[in-house]
Amino acid sequence: MRLILIADVHANWQALLSLQRAEQKPDAVIFAGDAVGYGPDPSNCVKWLLANVTVAVKGNHDEAMVQGDVDGIPVELCEAARESIAYSRKILARDDIARLSRLPFTNYSSFGGAKFFVTHGTPTNPLNGQLNPATCSESDLHTMFDSIEADVIVLGHTHLPAIRVFGKKIIINPGSLGQPRYGVPDATFAVWDDGRIQIHHLHYDHDAVADKIRLLPFSVETIEVLTEILEKGMIV
């Protein structure tokens, strides 16, 4: 059984199309939140995710579509987040916003004999919790995940791809499909293939996404920040 794990699409249609071409027939798709925010194509991305994802949880930007304000983001991205969410709320269909609002904060599912737990942030703070499995201490992992009854724990939010084996559990962040921040502009996602799990890097036309952002009704500062992240793969 082949599962695709994605997170933090952030309205990046070019990256999502590249994923679809690379992985045409997965058995299931797991999405760890943030369909919208930052990117230029919220409508296409939300419609694709709602139609194609098997398991999905809500991210902090998805929650902001309902609440109107974004929490849990770096200070230098606050204005970009506010502007892009306001833009998304104007162009998204009302039904799509309603369906995003109904996504759960956490999800347990079983695939191929393994049990999966999915959340955007952390179990104790599903929307805004920040955790990098690669650098987290053993004691913090015990505190956070001992009570989670799952073989695979899928997280998002940090935009940093990481895998950590923790006892009999695997903790994975597939990184960001739509706004990578690990120092390389290539998108990342993960594949679980009959118990084997691996992070994949995906080249896509990030210049085309940056060109779209330059045409949006955003401030000059927001356009500069968002296009620079796409081009460099990091917040600078």
SULQUIQUI-V893167 format. One record per pair of residues at least 24 apart in sequence whose ideal C-beta (glycine too) atoms are under 10 Angstrom apart, sorted by sequence separation. I is the first residue (numbers start at 1). GAP is how many residues later the second one is. If there is no record, write none. Layout:
i	gap
I	GAP
I	GAP
This chain:
i	gap
2	24
3	24
4	24
5	24
6	24
7	24
8	24
9	24
10	24
11	24
15	24
17	24
28	24
29	24
30	24
31	24
32	24
33	24
34	24
35	24
37	24
61	24
64	24
65	24
123	24
131	24
142	24
145	24
158	24
175	24
185	24
206	24
207	24
1	25
2	25
3	25
4	25
5	25
6	25
7	25
8	25
9	25
10	25
11	25
14	25
16	25
28	25
29	25
30	25
31	25
32	25
33	25
34	25
36	25
37	25
64	25
123	25
130	25
133	25
135	25
141	25
142	25
170	25
172	25
174	25
175	25
177	25
185	25
206	25
1	26
2	26
3	26
4	26
5	26
6	26
7	26
8	26
9	26
10	26
11	26
12	26
13	26
14	26
15	26
26	26
28	26
29	26
30	26
31	26
32	26
33	26
34	26
35	26
36	26
62	26
129	26
131	26
132	26
134	26
136	26
138	26
141	26
145	26
161	26
162	26
172	26
173	26
174	26
175	26
178	26
180	26
206	26
1	27
3	27
4	27
5	27
6	27
7	27
8	27
9	27
10	27
11	27
12	27
13	27
14	27
17	27
27	27
28	27
29	27
30	27
31	27
32	27
33	27
34	27
35	27
37	27
61	27
65	27
130	27
131	27
133	27
134	27
135	27
144	27
161	27
163	27
170	27
172	27
175	27
177	27
179	27
206	27
9	28
10	28
11	28
12	28
13	28
16	28
17	28
20	28
26	28
31	28
33	28
34	28
36	28
37	28
117	28
129	28
130	28
132	28
133	28
134	28
136	28
138	28
141	28
160	28
161	28
162	28
178	28
8	29
9	29
10	29
11	29
12	29
13	29
16	29
19	29
33	29
34	29
36	29
119	29
126	29
128	29
129	29
131	29
132	29
133	29
134	29
135	29
138	29
159	29
161	29
8	30
9	30
10	30
11	30
12	30
13	30
14	30
15	30
33	30
34	30
35	30
123	30
127	30
130	30
132	30
133	30
134	30
136	30
141	30
179	30
10	31
11	31
13	31
17	31
65	31
66	31
117	31
122	31
126	31
131	31
133	31
178	31
9	32
10	32
11	32
12	32
13	32
16	32
20	32
65	32
66	32
117	32
118	32
123	32
125	32
132	32
133	32
165	32
9	33
11	33
12	33
16	33
37	33
65	33
115	33
117	33
122	33
131	33
133	33
11	34
66	34
67	34
115	34
116	34
117	34
118	34
119	34
120	34
121	34
163	34
10	35
11	35
13	35
38	35
62	35
65	35
66	35
115	35
116	35
117	35
118	35
119	35
120	35
121	35
122	35
136	35
163	35
9	36
16	36
37	36
65	36
66	36
114	36
115	36
116	36
117	36
118	36
119	36
120	36
121	36
154	36
163	36
9	37
63	37
114	37
115	37
116	37
117	37
118	37
119	37
120	37
121	37
133	37
134	37
162	37
62	38
63	38
113	38
114	38
115	38
116	38
117	38
118	38
119	38
133	38
152	38
154	38
161	38
9	39
38	39
61	39
62	39
112	39
132	39
133	39
134	39
161	39
9	40
37	40
63	40
108	40
110	40
111	40
131	40
133	40
152	40
161	40
59	41
62	41
108	41
109	41
110	41
111	41
132	41
151	41
38	42
42	42
46	42
58	42
63	42
106	42
108	42
131	42
6	43
37	43
38	43
42	43
45	43
56	43
58	43
109	43
152	43
154	43
9	44
37	44
40	44
56	44
58	44
59	44
151	44
185	44
37	45
38	45
39	45
42	45
43	45
47	45
50	45
58	45
109	45
152	45
185	45
188	45
37	46
38	46
42	46
46	46
47	46
50	46
57	46
58	46
59	46
185	46
187	46
6	47
37	47
38	47
40	47
41	47
42	47
45	47
46	47
49	47
56	47
57	47
58	47
107	47
179	47
185	47
186	47
4	48
36	48
37	48
39	48
40	48
42	48
43	48
55	48
56	48
57	48
58	48
72	48
181	48
184	48
185	48
4	49
10	49
36	49
39	49
42	49
43	49
47	49
50	49
55	49
57	49
58	49
72	49
180	49
183	49
184	49
185	49
4	50
5	50
6	50
7	50
9	50
11	50
37	50
38	50
41	50
42	50
43	50
46	50
49	50
50	50
53	50
57	50
179	50
180	50
183	50
184	50
3	51
8	51
10	51
36	51
37	51
46	51
49	51
56	51
179	51
181	51
182	51
183	51
3	52
7	52
9	52
36	52
47	52
55	52
117	52
178	52
180	52
181	52
182	52
8	53
35	53
36	53
43	53
46	53
50	53
55	53
72	53
176	53
180	53
181	53
42	54
46	54
49	54
55	54
115	54
116	54
117	54
179	54
180	54
181	54
42	55
54	55
72	55
73	55
36	56
55	56
71	56
72	56
114	56
116	56
179	56
35	57
54	57
63	57
70	57
71	57
72	57
176	57
42	58
62	58
70	58
72	58
61	59
36	60
57	60
59	60
60	60
35	61
36	61
55	61
57	61
58	61
59	61
60	61
56	62
57	62
58	62
59	62
55	63
57	63
63	63
64	63
36	64
57	64
63	64
35	65
60	65
62	65
63	65
60	66
61	66
59	67
60	67
35	68
58	68
59	68
60	68
57	69
58	69
59	69
60	69
33	70
57	70
159	70
10	71
31	72
33	72
11	73
10	74
159	74
32	75
159	75
11	76
31	76
116	76
159	76
11	77
30	77
114	78
30	79
112	80
114	80
11	81
28	81
30	81
111	81
112	81
113	81
114	81
112	82
113	82
28	83
112	83
114	83
27	84
28	84
73	84
27	85
33	85
72	85
30	86
32	86
33	86
34	86
31	87
32	87
33	87
28	88
30	88
32	88
33	88
31	89
32	89
33	93
34	93
33	94
60	96
61	96
57	97
59	97
60	97
57	98
59	98
55	99
57	99
77	102
3	106
74	107
3	108
2	109
3	109
1	110
2	110
1	111
3	111
5	111
7	111
1	112
8	112
1	113
3	113
5	113
7	113
33	121
30	122
32	122
33	122
34	122
31	123
32	123
33	123
34	123
30	124
32	124
33	124
31	125
32	125
34	125
90	127
84	129
87	129
87	130
86	131
87	131
45	132
84	132
86	132
45	133
80	133
83	133
83	134
84	134
83	135
87	135
83	136
41	137
38	138
80	138
83	138
84	138
39	139
79	139
80	139
83	139
32	140
38	140
39	140
79	140
82	140
83	140
32	141
37	141
38	141
80	141
81	141
32	142
34	142
36	142
37	142
79	142
80	142
84	142
31	143
34	143
35	143
79	143
80	143
83	143
30	144
34	144
80	144
34	145
77	145
80	145
81	145
31	146
79	146
80	146
5	147
7	147
9	147
6	148
7	148
8	148
77	148
3	149
5	149
7	149
8	149
10	149
76	149
77	149
80	149
6	150
7	150
8	150
3	151
5	151
7	151
8	151
7	152
8	152
77	152
76	153
7	154
19	158
32	158
77	158
18	159
76	159
29	160
30	160
76	160
15	161
16	161
74	161
15	162
16	162
30	162
15	163
12	164
14	164
15	164
28	164
7	165
8	165
12	165
13	165
15	165
22	165
26	165
27	165
7	166
8	166
10	166
12	166
23	166
26	166
27	166
5	167
7	167
8	167
9	167
10	167
11	167
12	167
22	167
26	167
5	168
6	168
7	168
8	168
9	168
10	168
11	168
12	168
18	168
19	168
23	168
40	168
41	168
5	169
6	169
7	169
8	169
9	169
10	169
18	169
22	169
40	169
4	170
5	170
6	170
7	170
8	170
9	170
19	170
39	170
40	170
6	171
7	171
8	171
15	171
16	171
18	171
38	171
40	171
41	171
6	172
8	172
15	172
40	172
41	172
4	173
8	173
14	173
15	173
39	173
40	173
15	174
39	174
40	174
12	175
38	175
40	175
40	176
23	177
39	177
9	178
22	178
40	178
8	179
23	179
8	180
9	180
22	180
6	181
7	181
19	181
21	181
22	181
6	182
7	182
22	182
6	183
7	183
19	183
21	183
5	184
6	184
18	184
38	184
4	185
5	185
18	185
19	185
4	186
5	186
18	186
40	186
3	187
4	187
5	187
15	187
17	187
18	187
38	187
39	187
3	188
4	188
15	188
16	188
17	188
38	188
2	189
3	189
4	189
15	189
2	190
3	190
14	190
15	190
1	191
2	191
3	191
13	191
14	191
15	191
38	191
39	191
1	192
2	192
5	192
12	192
14	192
38	192
1	193
14	193
1	194
2	194
3	194
5	194
12	194
14	194
15	194
5	195
13	195
14	195
4	196
13	196
14	196
12	197
11	198
14	198
10	199
13	199
12	200
11	201
12	201
11	202
15	215
10	216
14	216
12	218
10	219
